[in-house]
Every structure is written in structure tokens, then in C-alpha cells.
Amino acid sequence: MSEENNKKAEEIAANAKAKAEKTDAGKQANEKTSEEVKAQTNESGADLPNDAEVAPKATDEVKEEEAPKAQEKTTPTEVDVKTEEAPVEVAVADEEFDWEEFEYGLKSKSKKEREELTKLYEETITTIDEHTVTEGKVINMTDREAIVDIGYKSEGVISLNEFRYNPDLKVGDEVEVLVDKQEDKDGQLVLSHRKARAIKAWDRVNLAFENEEVVNGYVKCRTKGGMIVDVFGIEAFLPGSQIDVKPIRDYDAYVDKTMEFKVVKINHEFKNVVVSHKALIEEDLEEQKKEIIGKLEKGQVLEGVVKNITSYGVFIDLGGVDGLVHITDLSWSRINHPSEVVELDQKLNVVILDFDEDKTRIQLGLKQLEAHPWDNLDKDLAIGDKVKGKVVVLADYGAFVEIIPGVEGLIHVSEMSWSTHLRSAQDFMSVGDEVEATVLTLDREDRKMSLGIKQLTPDPWTDITTKYPIGSKHKGTVRNFTNFGVFVELEEGIDGLIHISDLSWTKKVKHPSEFTSIGAVLDVVVLDVDVENRRLSLGHKQVEDNPFDTYATLLEEGSVLEGKVSEIVDKGAEVRFENLGIEAFVPSRHMAKEDGTIIEKGEVTDFKIIEFNKDSRRVVASKTELHKAVKAEKEQVEKKQTKQAVKKIQTNVERSTLGDLDALSALKEQMEKDEEGK
């Protein structure tokens, strides 16, 4: 019987499928063919006596789905796929035939089994009240939402934004939720994790504060003086000083991060909560510090993190203990700043060089982890060899040249030029220049090397007496001044000194800058050559004849010349006689004029020469002596005239009369008046 029913059903399905393929909507008809065949078969089986349940449904949902289809029978759809209504002999369905298994591959359940399943399903459904907090389980997650099962007839959907504080949320996690609504307009259960956290937040915060528990918090944003942290749904304040043990350079780097915190303060009146992440770090560091300090040994290699960079070195965090790597211990090569070798927050290995008794100051080294570059220096390198290198450091006394990385030689400024007049190293080279030099000394044990570049050229002093004999005239360039003279370069490596007294025959030079300037070209005469000490004495005034040979007759003592006061000095004034091109000194006591005033700078007047010394080229003049001499000469003339008058009167005294005596008395009175007037 079962075999016949199967064959009949297959026949009906084949006919229906053939009709469906002839229409434009054959695809839809194919989908419904099996259901129509099943409906017709059930209808036919229902009219037969001793009808048995054929193909019972596995679940109530399947039964509900097929009931309308049995009623529809041949109800028209988008495509008419009615089967022929010719009478068909349908055998009574075999009780053992299972339509569910035939069509869906599912074994049907008996009535008793269905009842047991229904009862079990109803027992699992719990009744919950709205606005209550309960535990739920995350059963699925999407990019934006989490599906939470609370044991109700349907699950709730919660936005992942409410779990931002917990980026590690995963399927299977237990979470607290608040039942907002049992059903919304779509029949969906409405849950809220954020509201549930807010209700229990203060209880949790107080409990965490009392028990000093570690809590997780989500850093929401930056605010003045610190950060805002979401802890159990409460906005807590995280001061900037409580973020980390080291200074924070970028606060924004902590935004949108979940971190562990410790509740350090609660203000119940204003509902304020203060948390700290630094407190947790300090606790860990204190334990690590004790452990590390107890194991410190010289030569020990440890891993650390660059905590701070200064101009003189780098501070390394060894896990609660800080150590210093001095800039000289960072690299075998010379560096200008530690940032050329390391950067902040970089992890690196360092070696312990030394520490004090309390182990509070630890000296570390980085370059000591590598072999010394001097070990790689060419074994055949010897004194006198030529080497090439790069200028890495310039100083007033010389330049350091790097031969190979980490191996440097010093070129002293005296080895840069054959000139004995020392200049700055900057006059010869700059940092970064590639130079060639000769090895002068080499000490592999002390790892020192001195170099020279002047040795690459011939020594100009070897034939100095031939090129620059005494008395020869040359031209030189002014290179430098000193208080006592001028250094003049005759050629590269040949410098001579013109003493300040050899600059001019007539002008008194207090400083060389009053007479010439740097870079000026002067005519010079070689006065002396010291080959052994490499010294050359030059003179500029010797280019001309000594004018004092001719001044001897023009500047005799007592002669009067017109001069201009060029300068007022402490002990007098300096006067220049323009017609002779010579200067004279006027002492302070000789500066008074006839009316008692003092001569001033720029004044042109007559002066009397009171001293002239050819050998010392000293000329002394006086303004006071000039008007004193004129006055003395006048007095001498008057005195002479008076004597002559008295003598004339005395010769005629014998012939005097009373009238003559009266005349004599009058003359005497007149002479006395004249004396008083003077």
C-alpha cells in the first residue's frame, strides 16, 4: 500500500511540474507543487474509512503552515498550476509513510512526543516584569548589535555603543540588562545595558572603593586637567597626574581606550568620583623595584624603556628603577644629541656600569654592548701614513676627524698650517668636510690618535733666509691685531709681526686698529729672522726715511710753530703740526693761555717748542711759555727805559733847583703809579 501511494504521488508531482514549466512563472509553481500534491493526497485520504494520521507534523509551526495549503487545494496563485480533476484512485495512506521525512528529511514526532516538547518549551519561558534588572547572556553579535537572551520567549537587541567600555565582549558573556519593555510595536523585547549599569553603578563604585578593587573604565574624552572615564556607567574624573608615573605628552592617545583604574576618592554629596591608573602602576613598580634592586650587579644586561631624553643623556626605566645612560655611553661614534640614537618609549638593552651603595643612582651604558671600534682599526696603520676622514667636531683648539665609525683623530690647530700665528680651526675647515691627513701619533692602548694636514705640503721655513733676507722689502696682508702689534701674512705659512712702535715715525699709535685694518695690504721691511723659533720681525715705518733727521733743525728749542690740538689726554694734550706731519705733547701746566683759559680740542694756535729729542722722537711744546716770554720781554723793555730816565735825571742833579726837585718828585710818583698798574 505504501509503495502504491508513493508511486501515485510521484505521478501527480510530475504532471504538475510539466504544466508549470509551460507558464512564465514556472519557477514559483515548482516551489508549490509538492505542497499541492500533499494537500490532494491528504484530502483523498480523509474520505477513506479507517483513516489514520498520515505524515504527522514535527512541530506546531509546520502544522500551522500546511493547514492553509490543504484548504486552498486548487486556489489560483500567480500561475495556475491546477492538476487534472480526473477521478483518481487513491489508496488509503499507509500509517508507516512519513510525509515530513519524505519532503523535508525530518522524522515526525508522535502526539505524545509533541505534547512533551510543548510542555518543556513552556517551562523554559519565564515571566519578567518591566523596569527590572536581570542577567542575560550574549548569544550572538553583529557589527553594531549584541543579541542577549534573558530566558524570555524572545531575545533582546542591544547596541554595541552601550558596551564601549568593554571591547572584549564576546558571545557567551553574562551581562546585566534592564527590561524596558516586554514588547514594542513590533513585538520585540526591549533591553538596556546602560540603564542597568547606572542603577547598580553607585553600589559597585562604593564597594570597589571600600575593598580597593581594580575596576575597568572607558576613557570617553579629554577635559581640563585630565580625562573623563566611564566607570560602571558613571562619569568619573581621571586627573592628568594620575594617568601614568611618567609625564604624559599626548592626552588624546588615551581617548577611546579601556583601562584599569582604582577608585581613590568619592564625594557623595556632589556625586563625584575620582579614579587613578597611576596607583596601580606604582603598586606594580614598587614590587618590581624591590626585585630588581636586589638582583643588580655590575655588567648585568637588562631591558628597559626610554623614559626621558635630555641634552646630557637618557633616563631608562628598568621596571620601576630609573638609570642614566650618559651621552658618551650611547654610541662609540660622536653624537650631538641623544635623540640621534634613541627615541622616547623605545625598548632597548643596557648594561649596568656602576651604582651607588643605596642603588638609587644607576649608571648604564648602551655602546658597551658592542665591540669597541678601535678593535676594527687596520692593524697595519702606522705613523706617517695618510688617512681620510670626516670632520665631526670643531673646537678652538682643533678638529676631530672620524677615520672609521667610532675611531677619531685630533688635528690640532697648530698642525693645520705652517704659520706660527695660531688661528681657529674654523678658519681651515667645517663640520662635515672630508679631509686627508697624516698620522702623527698612534696609541692603540689608550685609543688616541693625532693627525696633521700641514705635513701634506712642504715646509716654507726651510729656505726662509733666502726668500726673506733682512732688509728686504715685501707686501703683506694684515691678518690679526694684538695690543702690541700687527700680524702680517707674507705667504701661506709665513707670518711676521710688526711691533706697534714700528708702524709710524711720527704718529703715536695706541692700538693697531687706529693705524690699519684687517685685510689691508702693507709695505714691510724684514727686520729680523729667527729660523729656530719660526719668528719674523717686520717694520712698516722703515719703508721710509726717518723724518726726525730733518726735524732737528726745524724743531729747535724756543722755536714757535702753529699747531692744532688733536686730543686732550689725562696729563695734557696732543698737538699736531700739519705742515711737518709730526705730533708734540703739551703738559697740563703748559696749556694755559694768556687770559688764563685752557686750550681746547680742535683749537689752532701758536706753540713754543720746549724740548726735542731725536733718538726717542720726543717733542714737547708749550702754550704758557709762549705768552710768558712775550710778557717778560715787555717788562724788560720797560725796565730798561726806566733806568735810562733815572740816569738822565741824576746827571743833572747838580744843576737842580727847587723847581727841578718838584719835577723829580712828580716823576717818582708817576713811576710808582705805573708799577701799581702793572
Buried (B, 14 or more C-beta within 10 A) or exposed (E): EEEEBEEBBEEBBEBBBEBBEEBEEBEBBBEBBBBBBBBBBBEBBEEEEEEEEBBBBBBEEBEEEBEEBBEBEEEEBEBEBEBEEEEEEBBBBBEEBBBBEBEBEBEBBEEEEBEEBEEEEEEEEEEEEEEEBBEBBBEEBEEEBBBBBBBBBEBBBBEBEBBBBBEEBEEEBEBBBBBBBBEEEEEBBBBBBBBBBBBBBBEBBBEBBEEEEEBBBBBBEBEEEBBBBBBBBBBBBBBBEBBEBBEEEEBEEBBEEBBEBBBBEBEEEEEEBBBBBBBBBBEEBEEBBEEBBEEBEEEEEBEBBBBBBEEEBBBBBBBBBBBBBBBEBBBBBBBEEBBEBBEEEEEBEBBBBEBEEEBEEBBBBBBBEEEEBBEEBEEEBEEEEEBEBBBBBBEEEBBBBBBBEBBBBBBBBBBBBBBBBBBEBEEBBEEEEEBEBBBBEBEEEEBEBBBBBBBEEEEBBEEBEEBBEEEEEBEBBBBBBEEEBBBBBBBEBBBBBBBBEBBBBBEBBEEBEEBBEEEEEBBBBBBEBEEEEBEBBBBBBBEEEEBBEEBEEBBEEEBEBEBBBEEBEEEBBBBBBEEBEBBBBBBEEBBBBEEEEEBEEEBEEEBBBBBBEEEEBEBBBBBBBBBBBEEEEEEEEEEEEEEEEEEEBEEEEEEEEEEEEEEBEEEEEEEEEEEEEE
